[in-house]
Amino acid sequence: MPFYSGSFLVARPILQDPNFTQTVVLLLRHAQEGAFGLVVNRPAQVEGLAFPVYGGGPCKAEGLMLLHGHEDWIASPAERQEREVAPGIYLGDSAALKRSTEATPEDGLRFRIFSGYSGWGPGQLEAELAAGAWTIAGAKGETLFDVPAEDLWERLIPPRIPQPSLN
């Protein structure tokens, strides 16, 4: 079975779990031990923050997580390789979070901040993929940061093929 770290996991219409209906998850890690990712298209209601936050999934996390598309926010090539999740998408650290909260929209910012995450135990995601609940799509920074969150699922879901009539 292939592993899909750095890919978008796109909920198919048959997936009725309210935590994941019409979601797009960026898989940060997918291995034999399980999978971990962030729902990237669900804005969340978080009081008292000066920036938008997305609900990364139903699992609670201490603090926030940041994804960004600014290669120049990374100090070294080794760190870049370690933090690059997919082409043009990087896992941020506290320095990146500070930069994101201090900058203005005119700076052309490309980032999303998340509360919570999505997780699957060993074999769980593979079973959901085999059942047809998800489809896999290539992830890249242009898609994540340039497509409005409310349009992301429709953009990535494969076209529906009508079922032939049995009459």
DONUZA-855051 format. One record per residue: y, z, x of N, C-alpha, C in turn; residue number from 1. Coordinates in nm, 3 decimals, decimal comma. Atoms other than C-alpha are relative to their C-alpha. Layout:
N
NODE   n.north      n.up    n.east   ca.north     ca.up   ca.east   c.north      c.up    c.east   num
NODE         Y         Z         X          Y         Z         X         Y         Z         X   NUM
...
This chain:
167
NODE   n.north      n.up    n.east   ca.north     ca.up   ca.east   c.north      c.up    c.east   num
NODE    -0,119     0,000     0,086      0,000     0,000     0,000     0,124     0,000     0,090     1
NODE    -0,124     0,000    -0,079      0,340    -0,092     0,144     0,089     0,117    -0,040     2
NODE    -0,098    -0,104     0,028      0,614     0,167     0,168     0,137    -0,066    -0,011     3
NODE    -0,125     0,067     0,037      0,961     0,089     0,034     0,127     0,076     0,038     4
NODE    -0,123    -0,067    -0,045      1,208     0,311     0,222     0,109    -0,104     0,020     5
NODE    -0,113     0,091    -0,016      1,551     0,148     0,214     0,006    -0,109    -0,105     6
NODE    -0,001     0,098     0,110      1,482    -0,046    -0,108     0,053     0,064    -0,127     7
NODE    -0,035    -0,047     0,133      1,613    -0,020    -0,460    -0,127     0,005    -0,084     8
NODE     0,105    -0,018     0,098      1,365     0,109    -0,715     0,070    -0,017    -0,134     9
NODE    -0,070     0,034     0,124      1,469    -0,045    -1,049    -0,091     0,031    -0,118    10
NODE     0,079    -0,039     0,118      1,346     0,112    -1,374    -0,018    -0,120    -0,092    11
NODE     0,027     0,108     0,095      1,176    -0,141    -1,599     0,020     0,054    -0,141    12
NODE    -0,027    -0,046     0,137      1,246    -0,128    -1,974    -0,109     0,089    -0,059    13
NODE     0,106    -0,084     0,057      0,907     0,033    -2,043     0,010     0,146     0,045    14
NODE    -0,015    -0,138    -0,048      1,011     0,345    -1,847     0,091     0,076    -0,095    15
NODE    -0,074    -0,072     0,104      1,121     0,586    -2,120     0,039     0,142     0,040    16
NODE    -0,041    -0,132    -0,047      1,165     0,905    -1,914     0,153     0,004     0,001    17
NODE    -0,147    -0,001     0,007      1,529     1,000    -1,996     0,067     0,023     0,135    18
NODE    -0,056    -0,018    -0,134      1,581     1,100    -1,632     0,017    -0,133     0,073    19
NODE     0,001     0,125    -0,075      1,519     0,741    -1,524     0,020    -0,126    -0,083    20
NODE    -0,022     0,119     0,082      1,585     0,506    -1,818     0,120    -0,078     0,053    21
NODE    -0,103     0,092    -0,051      1,789     0,209    -1,688     0,067     0,051     0,127    22
NODE    -0,057    -0,047    -0,126      1,833     0,363    -1,344    -0,037    -0,092     0,116    23
NODE     0,027     0,062    -0,128      1,847     0,223    -0,994    -0,002     0,114     0,101    24
NODE     0,017    -0,106    -0,099      1,717     0,455    -0,722    -0,004    -0,065     0,138    25
NODE     0,010     0,044    -0,139      1,782     0,397    -0,352    -0,101     0,092     0,067    26
NODE     0,103    -0,081    -0,066      1,465     0,512    -0,176     0,041     0,029     0,143    27
NODE    -0,037    -0,041    -0,135      1,569     0,708     0,130    -0,124     0,017     0,087    28
NODE     0,127    -0,020    -0,072      1,208     0,785     0,224    -0,115    -0,027    -0,095    29
NODE     0,122     0,026     0,076      0,874     0,655     0,102    -0,113    -0,005     0,102    30
NODE     0,110    -0,010    -0,094      0,558     0,754     0,289    -0,120     0,060    -0,072    31
NODE     0,120    -0,059     0,061      0,208     0,894     0,228     0,029     0,136    -0,061    32
NODE    -0,032    -0,134     0,049      0,363     1,238     0,174     0,077     0,000    -0,131    33
NODE    -0,077     0,010     0,124      0,566     1,111    -0,122     0,125    -0,084     0,021    34
NODE    -0,122     0,081    -0,005      0,905     0,957    -0,190     0,120     0,086    -0,041    35
NODE    -0,124    -0,073     0,021      1,266     1,074    -0,203     0,111    -0,104    -0,010    36
NODE    -0,109     0,095     0,013      1,573     0,888    -0,326     0,113     0,053    -0,086    37
NODE    -0,118    -0,036     0,078      1,902     0,892    -0,513     0,024    -0,104    -0,109    38
NODE    -0,041     0,089     0,109      1,985     0,747    -0,854     0,144    -0,039     0,032    39
NODE    -0,132     0,044    -0,047      2,287     0,535    -0,760     0,090    -0,054    -0,110    40
NODE    -0,082     0,060     0,107      2,411     0,421    -1,102     0,027     0,094    -0,117    41
NODE    -0,028    -0,096     0,108      2,463     0,742    -1,302     0,112     0,096     0,039    42
NODE    -0,109    -0,096    -0,026      2,806     0,903    -1,280    -0,032     0,134    -0,066    43
NODE     0,026    -0,135     0,052      2,786     1,280    -1,331     0,132     0,068    -0,033    44
NODE    -0,118    -0,081     0,034      3,028     1,529    -1,482    -0,002     0,125     0,089    45
NODE    -0,010    -0,116    -0,088      3,124     1,774    -1,206     0,143     0,049    -0,003    46
NODE    -0,134    -0,057     0,013      3,418     2,003    -1,263     0,056     0,043     0,136    47
NODE    -0,070    -0,053    -0,115      3,674     2,084    -0,995    -0,007    -0,081     0,128    48
NODE     0,005     0,084    -0,120      3,611     1,796    -0,752     0,098    -0,115    -0,016    49
NODE    -0,102     0,104     0,002      3,876     1,541    -0,659    -0,057    -0,140     0,018    50
NODE     0,064     0,129    -0,020      3,623     1,259    -0,621    -0,116    -0,014    -0,098    51
NODE     0,112     0,018     0,094      3,356     1,102    -0,846    -0,132     0,039     0,065    52
NODE     0,132    -0,040    -0,046      3,003     1,234    -0,815    -0,104    -0,069    -0,090    53
NODE     0,110     0,063     0,073      2,678     1,064    -0,918    -0,116     0,097    -0,008    54
NODE     0,120    -0,081     0,015      2,369     1,237    -1,052    -0,114    -0,069     0,072    55
NODE     0,102     0,062    -0,083      2,113     1,159    -0,782    -0,141     0,009    -0,055    56
NODE     0,132    -0,015     0,060      1,821     1,268    -0,997    -0,020     0,138    -0,057    57
NODE     0,024    -0,126     0,070      1,660     1,554    -1,183    -0,031     0,119     0,090    58
NODE     0,031    -0,110    -0,092      1,573     1,761    -0,872     0,129     0,061     0,053    59
NODE    -0,120    -0,069    -0,048      1,831     2,021    -0,777     0,002     0,003     0,152    60
NODE    -0,018    -0,004    -0,146      1,972     2,021    -0,423     0,115     0,094     0,032    61
NODE    -0,111    -0,081    -0,049      2,187     2,260    -0,229     0,106    -0,096     0,054    62
NODE    -0,108     0,084    -0,049      2,522     2,090    -0,175    -0,006    -0,142    -0,052    63
NODE    -0,014     0,139     0,040      2,605     1,722    -0,201    -0,055    -0,092     0,108    64
NODE     0,042     0,103    -0,096      2,475     1,405    -0,035     0,098    -0,116    -0,010    65
NODE    -0,095     0,111    -0,008      2,686     1,109     0,073    -0,067    -0,124     0,056    66
NODE     0,034     0,131    -0,054      2,606     0,742     0,116     0,130    -0,074     0,021    67
NODE    -0,123     0,075    -0,025      2,870     0,522     0,273    -0,031    -0,133     0,067    68
NODE     0,015     0,132    -0,058      2,924     0,170     0,400     0,095    -0,024     0,115    69
NODE    -0,098     0,010    -0,109      3,148     0,241     0,700    -0,069     0,022     0,135    70
NODE     0,067    -0,011    -0,131      2,973     0,166     1,029     0,090     0,071     0,101    71
NODE    -0,093    -0,063    -0,095      3,287     0,282     1,213     0,009     0,152    -0,018    72
NODE     0,003    -0,145     0,018      3,233     0,635     1,074    -0,113     0,064     0,081    73
NODE     0,116    -0,050    -0,076      2,925     0,668     1,298     0,033    -0,005     0,149    74
NODE    -0,043    -0,019    -0,138      2,972     0,792     1,654    -0,071    -0,088     0,102    75
NODE     0,073     0,070    -0,105      2,697     0,611     1,848    -0,104    -0,094    -0,060    76
NODE     0,105     0,090     0,049      2,442     0,328     1,818    -0,129     0,075    -0,036    77
NODE     0,121    -0,077     0,030      2,157     0,583     1,827     0,016     0,070    -0,135    78
NODE    -0,025    -0,066     0,128      2,316     0,775     1,540     0,002    -0,103    -0,113    79
NODE    -0,003     0,106     0,101      2,372     0,448     1,353    -0,142    -0,033    -0,043    80
NODE     0,139     0,033     0,032      2,002     0,365     1,374    -0,065     0,112    -0,082    81
NODE     0,057    -0,116     0,070      1,913     0,716     1,255     0,054     0,011    -0,142    82
NODE    -0,064    -0,020     0,129      2,158     0,713     0,961    -0,003    -0,122    -0,091    83
NODE     0,001     0,119     0,085      2,118     0,354     0,836    -0,123     0,002    -0,091    84
NODE     0,104    -0,005     0,102      1,917     0,365     0,513    -0,046    -0,142    -0,034    85
NODE     0,022     0,142     0,031      1,943    -0,009     0,438     0,119    -0,074     0,062    86
NODE    -0,113     0,070    -0,061      2,170    -0,286     0,572     0,134     0,035    -0,068    87
NODE    -0,133    -0,034     0,051      2,528    -0,161     0,531     0,007     0,128    -0,081    88
NODE     0,002    -0,127     0,073      2,426     0,175     0,375    -0,042     0,109     0,098    89
NODE     0,025    -0,107    -0,095      2,444     0,494     0,581     0,001     0,136    -0,070    90
NODE     0,002    -0,138     0,048      2,357     0,856     0,509     0,111     0,074     0,073    91
NODE    -0,116    -0,066    -0,059      2,676     1,054     0,564    -0,029     0,142     0,042    92
NODE     0,005    -0,139    -0,043      2,727     1,385     0,739     0,130     0,068    -0,042    93
NODE    -0,120    -0,072     0,041      2,999     1,647     0,703     0,128    -0,070     0,046    94
NODE    -0,118     0,074    -0,047      3,242     1,437     0,913     0,030    -0,118    -0,093    95
NODE    -0,020     0,113     0,093      3,189     1,137     0,682     0,051     0,051    -0,135    96
NODE    -0,048    -0,058     0,126      3,238     1,360     0,376     0,148     0,034     0,012    97
NODE    -0,141    -0,034    -0,023      3,567     1,485     0,523     0,086    -0,127    -0,002    98
NODE    -0,075     0,126    -0,002      3,682     1,126     0,589     0,012    -0,058    -0,141    99
NODE    -0,002     0,058     0,134      3,588     1,019     0,236     0,096     0,073    -0,092   100
NODE    -0,088    -0,077     0,087      3,784     1,300     0,071     0,146    -0,007     0,043   101
NODE    -0,138     0,009    -0,050      4,095     1,245     0,287     0,061    -0,138    -0,016   102
NODE    -0,048     0,137     0,006      4,123     0,869     0,248     0,051    -0,035    -0,140   103
NODE    -0,054     0,047     0,127      4,298     0,676    -0,028    -0,071    -0,129    -0,041   104
NODE     0,066     0,125     0,044      4,167     0,384    -0,240     0,048    -0,124     0,076   105
NODE    -0,052     0,113    -0,076      4,389     0,148    -0,037    -0,076    -0,019     0,131   106
NODE     0,076     0,008    -0,125      4,163     0,223     0,263    -0,127    -0,083    -0,016   107
NODE     0,121     0,080     0,023      3,887     0,012     0,105    -0,127     0,082     0,015   108
NODE     0,112    -0,090    -0,018      3,649     0,302     0,080    -0,126    -0,048    -0,068   109
NODE     0,132     0,037     0,051      3,281     0,237     0,029    -0,090     0,121     0,016   110
NODE     0,087    -0,116    -0,007      3,103     0,560    -0,052    -0,034     0,049    -0,140   111
NODE     0,040    -0,069     0,123      2,919     0,752    -0,323    -0,053     0,136     0,039   112
NODE     0,042    -0,137    -0,023      2,861     1,125    -0,341    -0,094     0,040    -0,113   113
NODE     0,106    -0,031     0,094      2,554     1,268    -0,513    -0,029     0,149    -0,009   114
NODE     0,049    -0,134     0,027      2,445     1,592    -0,670    -0,141    -0,017    -0,054   115
NODE     0,139     0,014     0,042      2,068     1,626    -0,704    -0,066    -0,121     0,064   116
NODE     0,076     0,110    -0,057      1,794     1,385    -0,600    -0,123    -0,027    -0,085   117
NODE     0,123     0,038     0,068      1,478     1,213    -0,719    -0,114     0,012     0,100   118
NODE     0,113    -0,018    -0,091      1,141     1,303    -0,570    -0,133    -0,026    -0,069   119
NODE     0,135     0,028     0,046      0,777     1,201    -0,607    -0,098     0,059     0,100   120
NODE     0,105    -0,053    -0,086      0,467     1,373    -0,471    -0,090    -0,111     0,052   121
NODE     0,091     0,101    -0,055      0,188     1,196    -0,279    -0,069    -0,079    -0,112   122
NODE     0,066     0,088     0,096      0,063     0,897    -0,478     0,070    -0,016    -0,134   123
NODE    -0,065     0,003     0,131      0,294     0,963    -0,774     0,080    -0,130    -0,021   124
NODE    -0,080     0,123     0,014      0,537     0,674    -0,714    -0,091    -0,123     0,000   125
NODE     0,092     0,113    -0,003      0,251     0,438    -0,628    -0,066    -0,020    -0,137   126
NODE     0,059     0,010     0,134      0,090     0,518    -0,966     0,101    -0,056    -0,100   127
NODE    -0,104     0,051     0,090      0,420     0,452    -1,147     0,026    -0,148     0,026   128
NODE    -0,016     0,142    -0,033      0,459     0,121    -0,961    -0,117    -0,081    -0,055   129
NODE     0,119     0,070     0,051      0,102     0,019    -1,051     0,002    -0,011    -0,152   130
NODE    -0,009     0,002     0,147      0,172     0,105    -1,417     0,112    -0,091    -0,049   131
NODE    -0,107     0,092     0,038      0,471    -0,132    -1,413     0,129     0,067    -0,043   132
NODE    -0,121    -0,072     0,039      0,737     0,136    -1,463     0,121    -0,038     0,084   133
NODE    -0,109     0,031    -0,094      0,943     0,019    -1,164    -0,022    -0,138     0,060   134
NODE     0,007     0,119    -0,083      1,022    -0,297    -0,975     0,080     0,029     0,127   135
NODE    -0,067    -0,021    -0,129      1,141    -0,316    -0,613     0,100    -0,113     0,023   136
NODE    -0,102     0,099    -0,035      1,461    -0,494    -0,506     0,057     0,036     0,137   137
NODE    -0,061    -0,024    -0,131      1,619    -0,534    -0,163     0,133     0,071    -0,015   138
NODE    -0,126    -0,076     0,004      1,901    -0,289    -0,098     0,091    -0,045     0,114   139
NODE    -0,100     0,028    -0,103      2,221    -0,368     0,089     0,134     0,056    -0,048   140
NODE    -0,128    -0,062     0,030      2,571    -0,226     0,106     0,084    -0,078    -0,099   141
NODE    -0,080     0,080     0,093      2,734    -0,517    -0,079    -0,041     0,027    -0,144   142
NODE     0,046    -0,025     0,136      2,519    -0,452    -0,382     0,039     0,140    -0,045   143
NODE    -0,028    -0,138     0,039      2,560    -0,075    -0,383     0,149     0,026    -0,021   144
NODE    -0,141    -0,037     0,005      2,932    -0,058    -0,318     0,091    -0,100    -0,072   145
NODE    -0,087     0,101     0,062      3,067    -0,384    -0,466    -0,032    -0,026    -0,147   146
NODE     0,036     0,018     0,141      2,879    -0,395    -0,798     0,032     0,130    -0,072   147
NODE    -0,029    -0,124     0,074      3,018    -0,146    -1,053    -0,129     0,069    -0,042   148
NODE     0,120    -0,079     0,030      2,767     0,134    -1,117    -0,057    -0,035    -0,138   149
NODE     0,048     0,028     0,136      2,749     0,050    -1,489    -0,065    -0,138    -0,012   150
NODE     0,059     0,134     0,003      2,644    -0,310    -1,405    -0,121    -0,014     0,092   151
NODE     0,102     0,011    -0,105      2,395    -0,235    -1,127    -0,141    -0,025    -0,056   152
NODE     0,135     0,016     0,055      2,080    -0,202    -1,340    -0,019    -0,141    -0,055   153
NODE     0,010     0,135     0,058      2,146    -0,525    -1,534    -0,004    -0,107     0,109   154
NODE    -0,003     0,096    -0,110      2,216    -0,705    -1,207    -0,134    -0,008     0,072   155
NODE     0,122    -0,005    -0,080      1,890    -0,594    -1,044    -0,131    -0,015    -0,078   156
NODE     0,124     0,009     0,077      1,637    -0,592    -1,328    -0,044    -0,147    -0,007   157
NODE     0,045     0,140     0,008      1,420    -0,906    -1,319     0,015    -0,052    -0,143   158
NODE    -0,009     0,058     0,135      1,461    -1,146    -1,612    -0,128     0,031    -0,079   159
NODE     0,115    -0,026     0,085      1,235    -1,065    -1,902    -0,064    -0,132    -0,041   160
NODE     0,073     0,120     0,038      0,968    -1,323    -1,966    -0,063     0,027    -0,136   161
NODE     0,058    -0,023     0,134      0,878    -1,356    -2,334    -0,152    -0,009     0,006   162
NODE     0,146     0,003     0,010      0,516    -1,285    -2,417    -0,040    -0,117    -0,090   163
NODE     0,041     0,111     0,085      0,331    -1,588    -2,554    -0,058     0,051    -0,132   164
NODE     0,053    -0,034     0,131      0,239    -1,581    -2,919    -0,151    -0,019    -0,002   165
NODE     0,144     0,010     0,012     -0,125    -1,520    -2,999    -0,041    -0,066    -0,132   166
NODE     0,029     0,063     0,129     -0,100    -1,698    -3,337    -0,047    -0,141     0,018   167
